[in-house]
Structures are given as C-alpha cells and as structure tokens.
C-alpha cells in the first residue's frame, strides 16, 4: 500500500480509486490500525498492511456473494 502500488495493481474501474482509498482508511480504523495521515503506507508493518488488504478482500467477497444470492431471488 505504499506509493506507486496503483501501477502494479490497477483498478478495473478507474472511477473507484477515491472510494477504494477512503474504504482502505475505514477498514484500517475498524481494525485498530492507525492509517498514515500523509497517505504513505510504507511505514506500517507488513502484517498491518496485509490485515487491511485481507479484510478488504473478505468484505468484497461477502458483498459479491450477497449480490449473487439476491439475484437468485429476484425473478
């Protein structure tokens, strides 16, 4: 989550960049991790950054599963 990580992992929907960045900070706060005020995540431990990213992925999977489940009931 250091500067430049966007180039290695580009977003599919470019318009989502700001929302994803904001969400990253929200997830960090939920986990009790103090997110960097300057936006540079390189000073955090790998464990903390991994926890934030892993929790984001877990939540995205839950959202996708929920959407899939709701599509099956909407006929």
PDB file with SEQRES, HELIX, SHEET and CRYST1 records, atoms N, CA, C and O in Angstrom:
SEQRES   1 A   75  UNK UNK UNK UNK UNK UNK UNK UNK UNK UNK UNK UNK UNK          
SEQRES   2 A   75  UNK UNK UNK UNK UNK UNK UNK UNK UNK UNK UNK UNK UNK          
SEQRES   3 A   75  UNK UNK UNK UNK UNK UNK UNK UNK UNK UNK UNK UNK UNK          
SEQRES   4 A   75  UNK UNK UNK UNK UNK UNK UNK UNK UNK UNK UNK UNK UNK          
SEQRES   5 A   75  UNK UNK UNK UNK UNK UNK UNK UNK UNK UNK UNK UNK UNK          
SEQRES   6 A   75  UNK UNK UNK UNK UNK UNK UNK UNK UNK UNK                      
HELIX    1 AA1 UNK A    5  UNK A    8  1                                   4    
HELIX    2 AA2 UNK A   14  UNK A   16  5                                   3    
HELIX    3 AA3 UNK A   17  UNK A   30  1                                  14    
HELIX    4 AA4 UNK A   41  UNK A   43  5                                   3    
HELIX    5 AA5 UNK A   46  UNK A   73  1                                  28    
CRYST1    1.000    1.000    1.000  90.00  90.00  90.00 P 1           1          
ATOM      1  N   UNK A   1       0.815  -1.175   0.000  1.00  0.00           N  
ATOM      2  CA  UNK A   1       0.000   0.000   0.000  1.00  0.00           C  
ATOM      3  C   UNK A   1       0.867   1.249   0.000  1.00  0.00           C  
ATOM      4  O   UNK A   1       0.416   2.348   0.322  1.00  0.00           O  
ATOM      5  N   UNK A   2       2.087   1.051  -0.361  1.00  0.00           N  
ATOM      6  CA  UNK A   2       2.997   2.183  -0.462  1.00  0.00           C  
ATOM      7  C   UNK A   2       2.688   2.970  -1.725  1.00  0.00           C  
ATOM      8  O   UNK A   2       1.895   2.545  -2.565  1.00  0.00           O  
ATOM      9  N   UNK A   3       3.317   4.101  -1.837  1.00  0.00           N  
ATOM     10  CA  UNK A   3       3.118   4.907  -3.031  1.00  0.00           C  
ATOM     11  C   UNK A   3       3.520   4.114  -4.255  1.00  0.00           C  
ATOM     12  O   UNK A   3       4.523   3.401  -4.232  1.00  0.00           O  
ATOM     13  N   UNK A   4       2.759   4.226  -5.312  1.00  0.00           N  
ATOM     14  CA  UNK A   4       3.079   3.523  -6.539  1.00  0.00           C  
ATOM     15  C   UNK A   4       2.418   2.173  -6.667  1.00  0.00           C  
ATOM     16  O   UNK A   4       2.521   1.544  -7.720  1.00  0.00           O  
ATOM     17  N   UNK A   5       1.742   1.702  -5.635  1.00  0.00           N  
ATOM     18  CA  UNK A   5       1.121   0.378  -5.713  1.00  0.00           C  
ATOM     19  C   UNK A   5       0.003   0.343  -6.746  1.00  0.00           C  
ATOM     20  O   UNK A   5      -0.389  -0.730  -7.206  1.00  0.00           O  
ATOM     21  N   UNK A   6      -0.510   1.516  -7.109  1.00  0.00           N  
ATOM     22  CA  UNK A   6      -1.584   1.564  -8.102  1.00  0.00           C  
ATOM     23  C   UNK A   6      -1.106   1.064  -9.463  1.00  0.00           C  
ATOM     24  O   UNK A   6      -1.897   0.531 -10.240  1.00  0.00           O  
ATOM     25  N   UNK A   7       0.170   1.230  -9.752  1.00  0.00           N  
ATOM     26  CA  UNK A   7       0.677   0.821 -11.057  1.00  0.00           C  
ATOM     27  C   UNK A   7       0.809  -0.693 -11.157  1.00  0.00           C  
ATOM     28  O   UNK A   7       0.667  -1.256 -12.243  1.00  0.00           O  
ATOM     29  N   UNK A   8       1.079  -1.357 -10.039  1.00  0.00           N  
ATOM     30  CA  UNK A   8       1.205  -2.807 -10.061  1.00  0.00           C  
ATOM     31  C   UNK A   8      -0.150  -3.486  -9.998  1.00  0.00           C  
ATOM     32  O   UNK A   8      -0.322  -4.591 -10.511  1.00  0.00           O  
ATOM     33  N   UNK A   9      -1.112  -2.827  -9.369  1.00  0.00           N  
ATOM     34  CA  UNK A   9      -2.448  -3.388  -9.214  1.00  0.00           C  
ATOM     35  C   UNK A   9      -3.485  -2.359  -9.634  1.00  0.00           C  
ATOM     36  O   UNK A   9      -4.184  -1.793  -8.793  1.00  0.00           O  
ATOM     37  N   UNK A  10      -3.584  -2.117 -10.935  1.00  0.00           N  
ATOM     38  CA  UNK A  10      -4.511  -1.070 -11.384  1.00  0.00           C  
ATOM     39  C   UNK A  10      -5.967  -1.463 -11.130  1.00  0.00           C  
ATOM     40  O   UNK A  10      -6.336  -2.634 -11.209  1.00  0.00           O  
ATOM     41  N   UNK A  11      -6.774  -0.464 -10.828  1.00  0.00           N  
ATOM     42  CA  UNK A  11      -8.193  -0.706 -10.642  1.00  0.00           C  
ATOM     43  C   UNK A  11      -8.852  -0.944 -11.992  1.00  0.00           C  
ATOM     44  O   UNK A  11      -8.490  -0.314 -12.986  1.00  0.00           O  
ATOM     45  N   UNK A  12      -9.799  -1.836 -12.027  1.00  0.00           N  
ATOM     46  CA  UNK A  12     -10.537  -2.115 -13.257  1.00  0.00           C  
ATOM     47  C   UNK A  12     -11.444  -0.932 -13.582  1.00  0.00           C  
ATOM     48  O   UNK A  12     -11.586  -0.540 -14.741  1.00  0.00           O  
ATOM     49  N   UNK A  13     -12.051  -0.373 -12.544  1.00  0.00           N  
ATOM     50  CA  UNK A  13     -12.917   0.795 -12.698  1.00  0.00           C  
ATOM     51  C   UNK A  13     -12.163   2.002 -12.144  1.00  0.00           C  
ATOM     52  O   UNK A  13     -12.110   2.196 -10.930  1.00  0.00           O  
ATOM     53  N   UNK A  14     -11.592   2.794 -13.008  1.00  0.00           N  
ATOM     54  CA  UNK A  14     -10.741   3.915 -12.600  1.00  0.00           C  
ATOM     55  C   UNK A  14     -11.477   4.896 -11.690  1.00  0.00           C  
ATOM     56  O   UNK A  14     -10.863   5.504 -10.813  1.00  0.00           O  
ATOM     57  N   UNK A  15     -12.783   5.056 -11.888  1.00  0.00           N  
ATOM     58  CA  UNK A  15     -13.577   5.995 -11.093  1.00  0.00           C  
ATOM     59  C   UNK A  15     -13.688   5.558  -9.625  1.00  0.00           C  
ATOM     60  O   UNK A  15     -14.105   6.350  -8.780  1.00  0.00           O  
ATOM     61  N   UNK A  16     -13.331   4.338  -9.324  1.00  0.00           N  
ATOM     62  CA  UNK A  16     -13.449   3.819  -7.961  1.00  0.00           C  
ATOM     63  C   UNK A  16     -12.219   4.131  -7.110  1.00  0.00           C  
ATOM     64  O   UNK A  16     -12.188   3.775  -5.932  1.00  0.00           O  
ATOM     65  N   UNK A  17     -11.217   4.780  -7.673  1.00  0.00           N  
ATOM     66  CA  UNK A  17      -9.961   4.995  -6.959  1.00  0.00           C  
ATOM     67  C   UNK A  17     -10.158   5.720  -5.629  1.00  0.00           C  
ATOM     68  O   UNK A  17      -9.655   5.268  -4.601  1.00  0.00           O  
ATOM     69  N   UNK A  18     -10.872   6.822  -5.636  1.00  0.00           N  
ATOM     70  CA  UNK A  18     -11.062   7.591  -4.404  1.00  0.00           C  
ATOM     71  C   UNK A  18     -11.879   6.806  -3.383  1.00  0.00           C  
ATOM     72  O   UNK A  18     -11.565   6.829  -2.193  1.00  0.00           O  
ATOM     73  N   UNK A  19     -12.913   6.119  -3.830  1.00  0.00           N  
ATOM     74  CA  UNK A  19     -13.750   5.338  -2.918  1.00  0.00           C  
ATOM     75  C   UNK A  19     -12.944   4.198  -2.295  1.00  0.00           C  
ATOM     76  O   UNK A  19     -13.090   3.924  -1.104  1.00  0.00           O  
ATOM     77  N   UNK A  20     -12.100   3.532  -3.075  1.00  0.00           N  
ATOM     78  CA  UNK A  20     -11.283   2.438  -2.556  1.00  0.00           C  
ATOM     79  C   UNK A  20     -10.257   2.962  -1.548  1.00  0.00           C  
ATOM     80  O   UNK A  20      -9.994   2.316  -0.533  1.00  0.00           O  
ATOM     81  N   UNK A  21      -9.687   4.114  -1.826  1.00  0.00           N  
ATOM     82  CA  UNK A  21      -8.723   4.705  -0.906  1.00  0.00           C  
ATOM     83  C   UNK A  21      -9.397   5.054   0.423  1.00  0.00           C  
ATOM     84  O   UNK A  21      -8.854   4.775   1.492  1.00  0.00           O  
ATOM     85  N   UNK A  22     -10.568   5.657   0.349  1.00  0.00           N  
ATOM     86  CA  UNK A  22     -11.310   6.013   1.557  1.00  0.00           C  
ATOM     87  C   UNK A  22     -11.689   4.758   2.334  1.00  0.00           C  
ATOM     88  O   UNK A  22     -11.600   4.730   3.561  1.00  0.00           O  
ATOM     89  N   UNK A  23     -12.107   3.733   1.624  1.00  0.00           N  
ATOM     90  CA  UNK A  23     -12.513   2.475   2.258  1.00  0.00           C  
ATOM     91  C   UNK A  23     -11.330   1.825   2.970  1.00  0.00           C  
ATOM     92  O   UNK A  23     -11.490   1.234   4.038  1.00  0.00           O  
ATOM     93  N   UNK A  24     -10.140   1.937   2.373  1.00  0.00           N  
ATOM     94  CA  UNK A  24      -8.928   1.381   2.974  1.00  0.00           C  
ATOM     95  C   UNK A  24      -8.694   2.015   4.355  1.00  0.00           C  
ATOM     96  O   UNK A  24      -8.354   1.321   5.314  1.00  0.00           O  
ATOM     97  N   UNK A  25      -8.876   3.317   4.441  1.00  0.00           N  
ATOM     98  CA  UNK A  25      -8.711   4.015   5.722  1.00  0.00           C  
ATOM     99  C   UNK A  25      -9.788   3.582   6.720  1.00  0.00           C  
ATOM    100  O   UNK A  25      -9.504   3.410   7.905  1.00  0.00           O  
ATOM    101  N   UNK A  26     -11.015   3.407   6.243  1.00  0.00           N  
ATOM    102  CA  UNK A  26     -12.100   2.967   7.125  1.00  0.00           C  
ATOM    103  C   UNK A  26     -11.822   1.569   7.687  1.00  0.00           C  
ATOM    104  O   UNK A  26     -12.028   1.319   8.874  1.00  0.00           O  
ATOM    105  N   UNK A  27     -11.355   0.671   6.832  1.00  0.00           N  
ATOM    106  CA  UNK A  27     -11.040  -0.690   7.269  1.00  0.00           C  
ATOM    107  C   UNK A  27      -9.895  -0.658   8.278  1.00  0.00           C  
ATOM    108  O   UNK A  27      -9.932  -1.370   9.282  1.00  0.00           O  
ATOM    109  N   UNK A  28      -8.881   0.161   8.019  1.00  0.00           N  
ATOM    110  CA  UNK A  28      -7.755   0.272   8.946  1.00  0.00           C  
ATOM    111  C   UNK A  28      -8.253   0.725  10.321  1.00  0.00           C  
ATOM    112  O   UNK A  28      -7.837   0.185  11.346  1.00  0.00           O  
ATOM    113  N   UNK A  29      -9.134   1.707  10.337  1.00  0.00           N  
ATOM    114  CA  UNK A  29      -9.690   2.181  11.605  1.00  0.00           C  
ATOM    115  C   UNK A  29     -10.492   1.101  12.306  1.00  0.00           C  
ATOM    116  O   UNK A  29     -10.410   0.962  13.526  1.00  0.00           O  
ATOM    117  N   UNK A  30     -11.272   0.329  11.548  1.00  0.00           N  
ATOM    118  CA  UNK A  30     -12.053  -0.772  12.124  1.00  0.00           C  
ATOM    119  C   UNK A  30     -11.138  -1.788  12.806  1.00  0.00           C  
ATOM    120  O   UNK A  30     -11.498  -2.366  13.832  1.00  0.00           O  
ATOM    121  N   UNK A  31      -9.969  -2.000  12.237  1.00  0.00           N  
ATOM    122  CA  UNK A  31      -9.025  -2.987  12.767  1.00  0.00           C  
ATOM    123  C   UNK A  31      -8.132  -2.410  13.866  1.00  0.00           C  
ATOM    124  O   UNK A  31      -7.295  -3.118  14.424  1.00  0.00           O  
ATOM    125  N   UNK A  32      -8.311  -1.133  14.171  1.00  0.00           N  
ATOM    126  CA  UNK A  32      -7.490  -0.508  15.205  1.00  0.00           C  
ATOM    127  C   UNK A  32      -6.092  -0.143  14.734  1.00  0.00           C  
ATOM    128  O   UNK A  32      -5.180   0.028  15.543  1.00  0.00           O  
ATOM    129  N   UNK A  33      -5.931  -0.027  13.430  1.00  0.00           N  
ATOM    130  CA  UNK A  33      -4.642   0.338  12.848  1.00  0.00           C  
ATOM    131  C   UNK A  33      -4.698   1.822  12.514  1.00  0.00           C  
ATOM    132  O   UNK A  33      -5.630   2.281  11.854  1.00  0.00           O  
ATOM    133  N   UNK A  34      -3.706   2.566  12.969  1.00  0.00           N  
ATOM    134  CA  UNK A  34      -3.664   3.999  12.683  1.00  0.00           C  
ATOM    135  C   UNK A  34      -3.161   4.211  11.261  1.00  0.00           C  
ATOM    136  O   UNK A  34      -1.972   4.037  10.991  1.00  0.00           O  
ATOM    137  N   UNK A  35      -4.055   4.587  10.352  1.00  0.00           N  
ATOM    138  CA  UNK A  35      -3.615   4.792   8.969  1.00  0.00           C  
ATOM    139  C   UNK A  35      -2.766   6.059   8.866  1.00  0.00           C  
ATOM    140  O   UNK A  35      -2.947   7.001   9.637  1.00  0.00           O  
ATOM    141  N   UNK A  36      -1.850   6.073   7.918  1.00  0.00           N  
ATOM    142  CA  UNK A  36      -0.966   7.236   7.776  1.00  0.00           C  
ATOM    143  C   UNK A  36      -1.718   8.462   7.268  1.00  0.00           C  
ATOM    144  O   UNK A  36      -2.459   8.380   6.289  1.00  0.00           O  
ATOM    145  N   UNK A  37      -1.526   9.590   7.931  1.00  0.00           N  
ATOM    146  CA  UNK A  37      -2.193  10.825   7.531  1.00  0.00           C  
ATOM    147  C   UNK A  37      -1.672  11.340   6.191  1.00  0.00           C  
ATOM    148  O   UNK A  37      -2.398  11.993   5.442  1.00  0.00           O  
ATOM    149  N   UNK A  38      -0.409  11.041   5.900  1.00  0.00           N  
ATOM    150  CA  UNK A  38       0.190  11.553   4.663  1.00  0.00           C  
ATOM    151  C   UNK A  38      -0.054  10.659   3.450  1.00  0.00           C  
ATOM    152  O   UNK A  38       0.341  11.001   2.336  1.00  0.00           O  
ATOM    153  N   UNK A  39      -0.709   9.508   3.665  1.00  0.00           N  
ATOM    154  CA  UNK A  39      -1.023   8.623   2.551  1.00  0.00           C  
ATOM    155  C   UNK A  39       0.051   7.606   2.228  1.00  0.00           C  
ATOM    156  O   UNK A  39      -0.156   6.750   1.368  1.00  0.00           O  
ATOM    157  N   UNK A  40       1.199   7.677   2.897  1.00  0.00           N  
ATOM    158  CA  UNK A  40       2.294   6.740   2.642  1.00  0.00           C  
ATOM    159  C   UNK A  40       2.211   5.595   3.633  1.00  0.00           C  
ATOM    160  O   UNK A  40       2.452   5.780   4.826  1.00  0.00           O  
ATOM    161  N   UNK A  41       1.870   4.417   3.142  1.00  0.00           N  
ATOM    162  CA  UNK A  41       1.669   3.246   3.984  1.00  0.00           C  
ATOM    163  C   UNK A  41       2.955   2.464   4.216  1.00  0.00           C  
ATOM    164  O   UNK A  41       2.934   1.457   4.923  1.00  0.00           O  
ATOM    165  N   UNK A  42       4.060   2.893   3.647  1.00  0.00           N  
ATOM    166  CA  UNK A  42       5.313   2.169   3.743  1.00  0.00           C  
ATOM    167  C   UNK A  42       5.916   2.121   5.133  1.00  0.00           C  
ATOM    168  O   UNK A  42       6.805   1.308   5.392  1.00  0.00           O  
ATOM    169  N   UNK A  43       5.450   2.975   6.032  1.00  0.00           N  
ATOM    170  CA  UNK A  43       5.981   2.964   7.394  1.00  0.00           C  
ATOM    171  C   UNK A  43       5.227   1.989   8.293  1.00  0.00           C  
ATOM    172  O   UNK A  43       5.646   1.756   9.427  1.00  0.00           O  
ATOM    173  N   UNK A  44       4.140   1.421   7.818  1.00  0.00           N  
ATOM    174  CA  UNK A  44       3.399   0.430   8.597  1.00  0.00           C  
ATOM    175  C   UNK A  44       4.017  -0.946   8.391  1.00  0.00           C  
ATOM    176  O   UNK A  44       4.719  -1.179   7.406  1.00  0.00           O  
ATOM    177  N   UNK A  45       3.757  -1.842   9.312  1.00  0.00           N  
ATOM    178  CA  UNK A  45       4.304  -3.190   9.180  1.00  0.00           C  
ATOM    179  C   UNK A  45       3.585  -3.942   8.058  1.00  0.00           C  
ATOM    180  O   UNK A  45       2.454  -3.618   7.695  1.00  0.00           O  
ATOM    181  N   UNK A  46       4.256  -4.931   7.534  1.00  0.00           N  
ATOM    182  CA  UNK A  46       3.643  -5.776   6.506  1.00  0.00           C  
ATOM    183  C   UNK A  46       2.401  -6.468   7.067  1.00  0.00           C  
ATOM    184  O   UNK A  46       1.409  -6.653   6.361  1.00  0.00           O  
ATOM    185  N   UNK A  47       2.467  -6.841   8.326  1.00  0.00           N  
ATOM    186  CA  UNK A  47       1.338  -7.510   8.972  1.00  0.00           C  
ATOM    187  C   UNK A  47       0.109  -6.604   8.991  1.00  0.00           C  
ATOM    188  O   UNK A  47      -0.998  -7.048   8.683  1.00  0.00           O  
ATOM    189  N   UNK A  48       0.305  -5.326   9.357  1.00  0.00           N  
ATOM    190  CA  UNK A  48      -0.819  -4.396   9.400  1.00  0.00           C  
ATOM    191  C   UNK A  48      -1.388  -4.134   8.006  1.00  0.00           C  
ATOM    192  O   UNK A  48      -2.603  -4.150   7.809  1.00  0.00           O  
ATOM    193  N   UNK A  49      -0.500  -3.896   7.048  1.00  0.00           N  
ATOM    194  CA  UNK A  49      -0.969  -3.652   5.674  1.00  0.00           C  
ATOM    195  C   UNK A  49      -1.693  -4.883   5.128  1.00  0.00           C  
ATOM    196  O   UNK A  49      -2.718  -4.763   4.456  1.00  0.00           O  
ATOM    197  N   UNK A  50      -1.152  -6.065   5.422  1.00  0.00           N  
ATOM    198  CA  UNK A  50      -1.790  -7.299   4.977  1.00  0.00           C  
ATOM    199  C   UNK A  50      -3.150  -7.503   5.614  1.00  0.00           C  
ATOM    200  O   UNK A  50      -4.074  -8.005   4.975  1.00  0.00           O  
ATOM    201  N   UNK A  51      -3.273  -7.112   6.884  1.00  0.00           N  
ATOM    202  CA  UNK A  51      -4.554  -7.234   7.579  1.00  0.00           C  
ATOM    203  C   UNK A  51      -5.602  -6.331   6.933  1.00  0.00           C  
ATOM    204  O   UNK A  51      -6.754  -6.729   6.761  1.00  0.00           O  
ATOM    205  N   UNK A  52      -5.193  -5.118   6.580  1.00  0.00           N  
ATOM    206  CA  UNK A  52      -6.128  -4.184   5.940  1.00  0.00           C  
ATOM    207  C   UNK A  52      -6.558  -4.741   4.581  1.00  0.00           C  
ATOM    208  O   UNK A  52      -7.750  -4.812   4.281  1.00  0.00           O  
ATOM    209  N   UNK A  53      -5.581  -5.134   3.767  1.00  0.00           N  
ATOM    210  CA  UNK A  53      -5.906  -5.676   2.444  1.00  0.00           C  
ATOM    211  C   UNK A  53      -6.729  -6.949   2.523  1.00  0.00           C  
ATOM    212  O   UNK A  53      -7.676  -7.130   1.758  1.00  0.00           O  
ATOM    213  N   UNK A  54      -6.374  -7.823   3.437  1.00  0.00           N  
ATOM    214  CA  UNK A  54      -7.117  -9.078   3.592  1.00  0.00           C  
ATOM    215  C   UNK A  54      -8.549  -8.845   4.034  1.00  0.00           C  
ATOM    216  O   UNK A  54      -9.472  -9.512   3.566  1.00  0.00           O  
ATOM    217  N   UNK A  55      -8.728  -7.889   4.942  1.00  0.00           N  
ATOM    218  CA  UNK A  55     -10.081  -7.587   5.413  1.00  0.00           C  
ATOM    219  C   UNK A  55     -10.915  -6.966   4.286  1.00  0.00           C  
ATOM    220  O   UNK A  55     -12.112  -7.229   4.170  1.00  0.00           O  
ATOM    221  N   UNK A  56     -10.267  -6.142   3.462  1.00  0.00           N  
ATOM    222  CA  UNK A  56     -10.978  -5.549   2.317  1.00  0.00           C  
ATOM    223  C   UNK A  56     -11.441  -6.649   1.360  1.00  0.00           C  
ATOM    224  O   UNK A  56     -12.576  -6.626   0.886  1.00  0.00           O  
ATOM    225  N   UNK A  57     -10.564  -7.605   1.080  1.00  0.00           N  
ATOM    226  CA  UNK A  57     -10.913  -8.707   0.181  1.00  0.00           C  
ATOM    227  C   UNK A  57     -12.056  -9.526   0.774  1.00  0.00           C  
ATOM    228  O   UNK A  57     -12.989  -9.898   0.062  1.00  0.00           O  
ATOM    229  N   UNK A  58     -11.985  -9.805   2.058  1.00  0.00           N  
ATOM    230  CA  UNK A  58     -13.038 -10.570   2.730  1.00  0.00           C  
ATOM    231  C   UNK A  58     -14.383  -9.866   2.589  1.00  0.00           C  
ATOM    232  O   UNK A  58     -15.395 -10.506   2.307  1.00  0.00           O  
ATOM    233  N   UNK A  59     -14.393  -8.552   2.785  1.00  0.00           N  
ATOM    234  CA  UNK A  59     -15.635  -7.784   2.666  1.00  0.00           C  
ATOM    235  C   UNK A  59     -16.142  -7.758   1.218  1.00  0.00           C  
ATOM    236  O   UNK A  59     -17.348  -7.822   0.977  1.00  0.00           O  
ATOM    237  N   UNK A  60     -15.213  -7.664   0.256  1.00  0.00           N  
ATOM    238  CA  UNK A  60     -15.626  -7.661  -1.154  1.00  0.00           C  
ATOM    239  C   UNK A  60     -16.246  -8.999  -1.534  1.00  0.00           C  
ATOM    240  O   UNK A  60     -17.222  -9.042  -2.282  1.00  0.00           O  
ATOM    241  N   UNK A  61     -15.687 -10.086  -1.026  1.00  0.00           N  
ATOM    242  CA  UNK A  61     -16.245 -11.414  -1.306  1.00  0.00           C  
ATOM    243  C   UNK A  61     -17.639 -11.526  -0.698  1.00  0.00           C  
ATOM    244  O   UNK A  61     -18.551 -12.058  -1.332  1.00  0.00           O  
ATOM    245  N   UNK A  62     -17.810 -11.031   0.517  1.00  0.00           N  
ATOM    246  CA  UNK A  62     -19.126 -11.059   1.161  1.00  0.00           C  
ATOM    247  C   UNK A  62     -20.145 -10.258   0.352  1.00  0.00           C  
ATOM    248  O   UNK A  62     -21.286 -10.690   0.188  1.00  0.00           O  
ATOM    249  N   UNK A  63     -19.732  -9.080  -0.158  1.00  0.00           N  
ATOM    250  CA  UNK A  63     -20.634  -8.264  -0.968  1.00  0.00           C  
ATOM    251  C   UNK A  63     -21.016  -8.992  -2.261  1.00  0.00           C  
ATOM    252  O   UNK A  63     -22.179  -8.986  -2.663  1.00  0.00           O  
ATOM    253  N   UNK A  64     -20.034  -9.614  -2.901  1.00  0.00           N  
ATOM    254  CA  UNK A  64     -20.307 -10.326  -4.145  1.00  0.00           C  
ATOM    255  C   UNK A  64     -21.241 -11.510  -3.903  1.00  0.00           C  
ATOM    256  O   UNK A  64     -22.170 -11.739  -4.677  1.00  0.00           O  
ATOM    257  N   UNK A  65     -20.995 -12.258  -2.832  1.00  0.00           N  
ATOM    258  CA  UNK A  65     -21.863 -13.390  -2.510  1.00  0.00           C  
ATOM    259  C   UNK A  65     -23.282 -12.926  -2.227  1.00  0.00           C  
ATOM    260  O   UNK A  65     -24.247 -13.582  -2.622  1.00  0.00           O  
ATOM    261  N   UNK A  66     -23.407 -11.811  -1.554  1.00  0.00           N  
ATOM    262  CA  UNK A  66     -24.728 -11.262  -1.252  1.00  0.00           C  
ATOM    263  C   UNK A  66     -25.458 -10.860  -2.536  1.00  0.00           C  
ATOM    264  O   UNK A  66     -26.650 -11.126  -2.692  1.00  0.00           O  
ATOM    265  N   UNK A  67     -24.737 -10.223  -3.441  1.00  0.00           N  
ATOM    266  CA  UNK A  67     -25.345  -9.830  -4.725  1.00  0.00           C  
ATOM    267  C   UNK A  67     -25.771 -11.050  -5.525  1.00  0.00           C  
ATOM    268  O   UNK A  67     -26.847 -11.060  -6.123  1.00  0.00           O  
ATOM    269  N   UNK A  68     -24.932 -12.079  -5.539  1.00  0.00           N  
ATOM    270  CA  UNK A  68     -25.267 -13.298  -6.269  1.00  0.00           C  
ATOM    271  C   UNK A  68     -26.506 -13.953  -5.657  1.00  0.00           C  
ATOM    272  O   UNK A  68     -27.402 -14.397  -6.375  1.00  0.00           O  
ATOM    273  N   UNK A  69     -26.548 -14.007  -4.338  1.00  0.00           N  
ATOM    274  CA  UNK A  69     -27.691 -14.606  -3.650  1.00  0.00           C  
ATOM    275  C   UNK A  69     -28.980 -13.832  -3.929  1.00  0.00           C  
ATOM    276  O   UNK A  69     -30.039 -14.429  -4.115  1.00  0.00           O  
ATOM    277  N   UNK A  70     -28.885 -12.509  -3.957  1.00  0.00           N  
ATOM    278  CA  UNK A  70     -30.064 -11.678  -4.211  1.00  0.00           C  
ATOM    279  C   UNK A  70     -30.548 -11.797  -5.646  1.00  0.00           C  
ATOM    280  O   UNK A  70     -31.748 -11.683  -5.895  1.00  0.00           O  
ATOM    281  N   UNK A  71     -29.656 -12.021  -6.588  1.00  0.00           N  
ATOM    282  CA  UNK A  71     -30.062 -12.188  -7.984  1.00  0.00           C  
ATOM    283  C   UNK A  71     -30.913 -13.446  -8.152  1.00  0.00           C  
ATOM    284  O   UNK A  71     -31.835 -13.476  -8.968  1.00  0.00           O  
ATOM    285  N   UNK A  72     -30.603 -14.466  -7.387  1.00  0.00           N  
ATOM    286  CA  UNK A  72     -31.357 -15.713  -7.469  1.00  0.00           C  
ATOM    287  C   UNK A  72     -32.766 -15.565  -6.966  1.00  0.00           C  
ATOM    288  O   UNK A  72     -33.643 -16.324  -7.379  1.00  0.00           O  
ATOM    289  N   UNK A  73     -33.019 -14.610  -6.082  1.00  0.00           N  
ATOM    290  CA  UNK A  73     -34.360 -14.428  -5.521  1.00  0.00           C  
ATOM    291  C   UNK A  73     -35.160 -13.371  -6.258  1.00  0.00           C  
ATOM    292  O   UNK A  73     -36.348 -13.201  -5.984  1.00  0.00           O  
ATOM    293  N   UNK A  74     -34.542 -12.660  -7.183  1.00  0.00           N  
ATOM    294  CA  UNK A  74     -35.213 -11.571  -7.886  1.00  0.00           C  
ATOM    295  C   UNK A  74     -35.672 -12.032  -9.262  1.00  0.00           C  
ATOM    296  O   UNK A  74     -35.033 -11.728 -10.269  1.00  0.00           O  
ATOM    297  N   UNK A  75     -36.780 -12.764  -9.303  1.00  0.00           N  
ATOM    298  CA  UNK A  75     -37.297 -13.241 -10.596  1.00  0.00           C  
ATOM    299  C   UNK A  75     -38.656 -12.720 -10.851  1.00  0.00           C  
ATOM    300  O   UNK A  75     -39.246 -13.018 -11.890  1.00  0.00           O  
TER     301      UNK A  75                                                      
END                                                                             
